[in-house]
Amino acid sequence: MVDHTPATPQPPAGRVWLDVPFAERDDAKVLGAYWDQTARRWFDPRPPTAGLDRWAVRPDVPDLLPGEDRTVGDGLFVDIVPKSCWFTNVRTCVTPQDWERLRRMITTRAAHRCEACGAGEDRTTGRRLEAHERWAFDDTTGVQALRRLICLCSDCHLATHMGFANVTGRANEARAHLAAVTGMSTHDVGRHIATAGQLWIERSRRAWALDLAVLTNIGITLTQPAAPRGRAHQADQALQSTKTSDTI
């Protein structure tokens, strides 16, 4: 049997790695945590440091999730999820620490490069590496099943979520990036977006149930999402908030 667990660098003697979610980094820093730029992980320099135990590491996530299909959804294309599922994704359905475990696995197995365009992070331009879900939609059962997690740079992620780019006023930026990465002409980009938009209209006519089974056998704690019709209401509220703040 092949071991798909990613190799994890061992912390230098006297240190202990921590699983610190991005949103909690300032809290961890105040309590004494440090960031290792090479390993891209937070650590406790003098364990055990009081207060840092809340971010104690859990086992690494295997780099091939049970049931994940790494052949699904290669390349860059517009992939608009149904309206009822906007703002409901893997990140909103797991604990912050489990999301950090998943995020670290996704970026590590992609060698810290976007799997669509090959770019890495660039703090000078604000380009980040982000996780994106590839879903399979069963029209018979009304189930939206997670099939793959992929590493995308923030530019490719924006182009993928073209609907979000539209409502946040960044459509031109997203279109230009889509054309640059795929080599499509302006005309072809327009046709591609129109086709994706029609599919989105059709899928948005119904409420989809989420299937996150690929996460349940690896110790990921799932937060039960709202019922499909409840998620549609949450999506409308989140969208209005996004339009108001004009941020991503």
N, C-alpha and C positions, 0 to 999 in steps of 0.2 A: 504493500500500500504506500502511495506517495504521501509524504507529509507536506501539506500545503500551508503550514504555519510559517509566517514570515519571520526571518531572522531578526531578533530584537537586540540592539546593541546593549551591552551590559554597562551599567553606570560605573564611573570610576570608584575606587575604593572609598568607602565612607559616605557615599551618596545613595539615595533611594529614589527611583523614578516616581512620578505622580501623574495621575490622570486628571488634569485640570481643564475643564471646559473653557472655551475662549471667553465667554461672558463672565467667568469667575476669576480671570487671570489677575486682576488688580487685588482681589481679596487674598489670593494665594501669595502674591508678592508681599503684601503688608505683613503676612504671617511668617515670612522668611523663605518662601520658595524662590528658586532661581531658574532661569531659562537657559537650556543648553542649545546653542544655535546649531551645532553640528548634528546632534541627535534630534533636534526639533522637539524637545520634550522638557517639561518642568521637572525639577527634582528638589528633594529635601537635602540640603548640604550637611546637616548635622542631625540625622535621625536618632530617635523620634522627636521631631519638633512639635510642641503643643499646637493643636489646631489644624495641622496639615494632614492628620490621619483621615479626615473626611474625603481626601482625594487619593487614598491608598489605591494602588494599581490592582486591577483584576486581570485574569489571563488574557493574553492577546487574542484577537479575533482571527480565525483562519483566513487566509487570503483567497479561498474559494468557499463561499457560503454554501451550505447544503441546499441543493436545488437551484443554485444560481447558474445562469447560462451566460458565459462570457462572450458568446458570439452574437448576442442580441444587441442591436442598435449601435453598430460601429459608425464612426464618422460623425460629421456635424450636419444636423438637419433640424428643422422646426418641429418641435415635439410638445404641442400644447395639450396639457391635461384638461379633462372636462371641468367646466366651471364649478361643479359641486365639489371638486377635489382640489381647487386652488387653495394654497396655504396649508394643505394637509399632506404631509410627506413623512418620510422616515424620521427626520429630525424632530418633528412634532409628536411622534408616537413612541419615542424612547427617552430614557432619562438622559440628562446632560452628560453624565460620565460615560454611559454606554455610547452616546453619539461620538464622544471624543475617541473611544476605542475604535468605532467604525471608521471615523474620519481618518485616523492615523493609518489604519489598514489600507484604506482606499488610496491614499496618497503615496504610501510606501510601495505598494505593489505596482503603481504606475510610475515608479522611480521619480516621483515629484515632478511629473510632467503632465500637461493636459493630454488626454487620450484622443482628442479631436485634432488639435493643431500642433501639439508638441511643445508649447510654451511652458515655461516655468513661472514661478512667482516673481513679481517685480514690484517691490515696495515703492519705487520712485514713481511708477505710473498707477499704482493702486491695483495692479492685477493680482488676483488671489487664485488659489486652487480650491475648488468646491466640489461637493459630491452631488451627483445627479442620479435620479432613478430612471430605469427603463422598465416600463410596465407592459403587461399583456392584458388585453381587454376581451372578455368572453361575453359576446352579445347574447348568448343563450341564458347564462346564469346571472349576468349583471355584475360580475366580479372583475375587479381591477387588481391583478396579481403582480407583485414585485418579482422581476426576473433578473435584474442586474443592477449593481451600483457601479457608477463610472466616475472617473476624475475628470472634471472640466475646469478650464480657467474661467475666470469671471466674465471674460469677453465672449467665449463660446457659450457659457451658460446663459448669458443675456440673449444671444441669438437663438438659442434653443427655445427659450421661453419668450417667443415673439409677442404673444399677447401681453405679457407683463411689460415688455419693452414699449409696446404701444401706449399702455395706460400710464406709464411713467415718463413719457416724452422722449424715449431713447430709440425709437424705431429706426431712424436713419443710421444711427451708430450700429445697431444690431444688423441691419441689412448690409451695410458696408463690410462688416466683419464676416458675415455669412458668405458674401461673394468672394472676399479675399481668401478665405480658407478653402472653399469648395471649387473655386474657379468658375462659378456660374456667372452668366451675364446678368445685367440688370433685369432683362426680360425674364430670364429663367428664374431668377430670385422671386420676382413677382408671381410667376405661375406656381412656384413651389409653395410660397406662403398662402396663396389662394387655395391650393389643394389641402394644405394642412388646416386652414381655417374652416373649410367645408366639413372636414372630418371632425373638427372640434364642435361645430354646430350640431352635427348628428349625435355625437357622444354626450353632449351637454343636455340632450333632451331627456336623459334618465339619470337617476341617482345610482352611483356605483358603490358596492361594498368592497372594502380593502382586504386584500389577502397578503399578509406579511410573513407567511410561513417560513420563508428562507432565513428569518432571524430567530425563530423560536427554539431551535435546537442547539444554539451556541451560547446560551446564557444571557441573551439580550432581554432586558425587561421592557415589555411593551406597555405603553399607556393606551388603554382602550380609546380609540377615536370616537367622536360623536357619530350617531346614526347618520346614514347617507344624507337624508333631507336636512338634518341639523347641521351637517358640514356645509351645505349650500348657504345657509344663513350666516355661518361663521365666515365663509369666503367673502360674502358681500360686505360684512363688517370690516374684515381685514383689508379688502380692496379700497374701501372708502378711507380707511386710516392711511394706507399707502399713498393714495392720491393727495391727501391733505399734507402729509409730511414730505412728499416728493423725494423719498429716499428708497434705496434698495436694501 
